[in-house]
Amino acid sequence: MTRVARPALPIAVFVALAAAPATTTAAATSTDLLRCQKEFTKIGRLVSTLVAKSVHKCTEKAVRCNLAFEIDAESPMECLTAATTSCSGVPTKVAEKIAGIRTKALTKCGLIPTADVLAYIAGLGFDNVATECASLPPPLTPITVSSVPDLVDCVLAIARCIAEREVFLRDPRAQDSLMAIGMGASFPCVAP
C-alpha cells in the first residue's frame, strides 16, 4: 500500500487560526440581554419612585408654609427655614442613590457589547434612545453614546428628568416650592 503525503498547509492554517487572539467581542446570549433589559426597566421605576418621594416631601413642606402665609397670614420664614433644613440633604441623597442604581445596572449590562444593546434585531434596540441622548434638550446635557455606561447615564438622566417633570404635573407649585427652600437648581426639570 502506498501512502500519499498530504500537504501540511491546511493543518498549519488551522493551528494559526486557533491560536490567533479574537478580535471581536462575543455576542451576548439572550439570557444576558434579557437580564440587562430588566435592569433598564428597573432603572426607570427606581428613579421615578426615588425622585417623586424625595421631591414631593420637600415641596409639600414648602407649600404648607406658603399656603399658611397666603390664607392665614402667618409668616412663612420660620416654616421655610425648617423646610430648608429638613430638605438640605435631599439632592445629595438622590444623587448617591442614583449612583448606586447606575452601579447595579452596569453589573448586569456593562459587559454586554454595546452593539448588542443598541441593535434592534438580535439586541435590545436602544439605538433610537442613543440617538435621542445625543440631542437632549436643556436642562439636560447631550450624551454621545459610545458605550453601555454612556447609555446607562443617558437613561438615568432621562428617567430622572421625566420623574421631576411628573412632580411638576402633580404639583404645579413644585418649582416655586423648591426655589423657596433653595433646591430649584438641584431639580431643574421640575418646571413648566
Beta strands, then each sheet from edge to edge (+ up, - down):
end
